[in-house]
Each structure stands twice: as C-alpha cells, then as structure tokens.
Amino acid sequence: MIFTLTALLCLGLSVGPRTPVQAGTLPKPTIWAEPGSVILWWRPVTIWCQGTLEAQEYRLDKEGSVSPWDRQSPLEPGDKAKFSITYMTEQYAGRYHCYYLIRTGWSEHSDPLELVMTGAYNKPSLSALPSPVVTSGGNVTLQCDSWWGSDRFILTKEGEHQPSWILDSQPDLDGQSQALFTVGPMTPNHRWIFRCYGCNRNYPQVWSKPSDPVELMVSGDSEDQLLHTESGAQSGLTWYLKVLIGVLVAFVLLLSLLLLLLLPIRHRHQGKGKMSGAADPQPKDGGLQISSSPAVDAQEETLSDAAVKDTQPEEGVQLHHQGTHDEDNKRVKYAQAAISEAPQDVTYAQLNHLTLRREMTSPSSQSEEPPAEPSVYAALAIH
C-alpha cells in the first residue's frame, strides 16, 4: 500500500512539471521570403513568420549566429511578423528558423528557410545534350560548366522556388569545372526552362550569377503528332479560305467601283463624238465640190433670197459706191464653199469676207465703226 502511494506520488510529481511544456508545444509557424528565397546581391528581401493570434513575440534564428538573430512584435491582427533586410549581402545568406511566444510558452521552430544570394561570381554556361528537342517520356542531359573553378553546381527550373538539382563539379578536358544533370522523363504539357548556378561548397548559400536560360522542347508520341498535324492543317485551311474570300470580296468591290467611274466618262466621250461629227464636217479639197444627190428647188430659192437680202441696204443704211457695181463685187476677198455628204443629202457652203461696209445714219453721230464681217451659211441643193 505504501509502495502504491509512493508510485502515485512520483507519477503526479513527474506529470506536474511537464504540463507547462505540453501547453507550450504549439503548432510550428510558417516561414517564407518575399519576393523569393533566391535574391540578387544588394536587393531588398523580407522574411515573414506566421503563427497564431495569441502570439506575443516572434523570433528569427539564423544557423551559425547568436540566437535570437532578430525579434519582432506581431503585426495586426497578431498572427505574423516580418523581418526586413534592406540590402542583400553575403552576411544575410544562410538558413533561418522562426518561432513565437504565447502566455504558456514557446512554439516549435519552423521549417528551415534557405536564403540565397546570387551574383557573387561570373555566370556559368548551360547546354542541352545532344539537343534541346526531346521526345515525350525521354530524358535529356544538361551540362553546366564554368571557368572560374566552381566546385558545386545548382540547377533550377523556372516556376519552382527550391533548387531542383545540386551536384559537385567534375573537371573536364579543358580544365574547367562542370556538372552533368540528367532531367526526365519529359512530358509535353509542361514548360521546361532551366538555369544553373555555381558556388563553393563552403558557402552553399552564396551563388554565382545565373546562366542563360535553356528551354527544352518536348515532342509528343506519333498519335499526338498526327492529331496535332491534322488540327494544324485544318486551322491552316480555314485561315486560307478566310483570306481567299476576303481577297475575292475586295476584288469585286474594286471592280464595281471602277465600272461606276468609267461608265459616265464613256457616255460623255460618245456624246462629244456625235456633236463634233454633226457640226464640224471636214472638207476634202480646197475647192467647191458638189455632190450628185438630188435637192429641192425651194432650198435653192431660199438661199438666193437670203443672199440678196443680205446685200440690199436696209432703212437708214447707205452703201458706199466707189465706182460701179462691179467694183463692189471685187471687194470680196475669197469665197469658199465646202460641201460634204450629209444624211439629208444637203450640202453646206460658207461665204467669208464679204466686205459690205455699212454706215448707220443717226442724229447723234455722223459715223460708226462697221460691224464685224458676217459669215453666211446656206444650204445648196444640186439637181
């Protein structure tokens, strides 16, 4: 009985001191870095630590440094804190943990955060062997080498925050250091863009500048290639038909516009041709030519009357007689008659330079300048 009481007393004493420790065993916080865990030299970075709303203080430890490395009060609403680094240098590169304090004790440490600084050395070169084009499901070898003697290489894939592969370097035939990374199996539904860095194994969080990126092209299997080819051909044919239809529509519109512009011009030229053909007959010879077509006697009489009327003086008009009637007729410089064949079988003649001087008698003036010389047109009918 005494042994049982002693055992229970010992058990109670052993449980009592552990109660605060069990109460202090809280969920471990989450740690991350912004804009990322790989930071270029002299760029700013922020480390975040997130716990619970009951947290009263957050601490940050850096491996190899005095603990705590930094401490911060929680931000509102109280479940996280931030640790700022204004300029990233070698002294900030390393592995970090964070934890927080509540009323009953400290939480567990977070998972480690690898904070890396890049830009400490010259960039290495990266190439794909034998080719950056890889079949689906196959593997490819990426070779990273440097001339400055890096003894470790890191290969990263775009979109992933953690290093994908880390290998120690091997000397090549030229005395440079290199590492061969085997990547695969490859799938065509992902983008495979890689970069590599060099570093010294004694300072694993201090890297060189990144190499130029290498993108791997993954080709699908034969069935996928056939489907891709058929879809590509169909899309290409559809595009060709659309272009052809567009060209034809544009051609029809241009042709219609051209016809609308040319039709009025053609009608205008035809109208001018008819007018010039009717009004301006071309004389064939300098002399008077008479056609053998019949004419009407009434037209000849009308012509004679018109000629006589034009030569007779009207009221108030006097003719200057400087001799006989024959002398007046000599004043005619020339008479030209041009007779051409017309649809109505009528010949036209033009009489020019009839020097008939007229003198108008007016009570206000004694003389007036003679009018312009008239041109008389008459229709001549030939029997």
Summary of the structure (lengths in Angstrom):
residues: 383
radius of gyration: 58.0
end to end distance: 176.0
largest distance: 190.5
contacts: 1000
relative contact order: 0.08
helix: 27%
strand: 30%
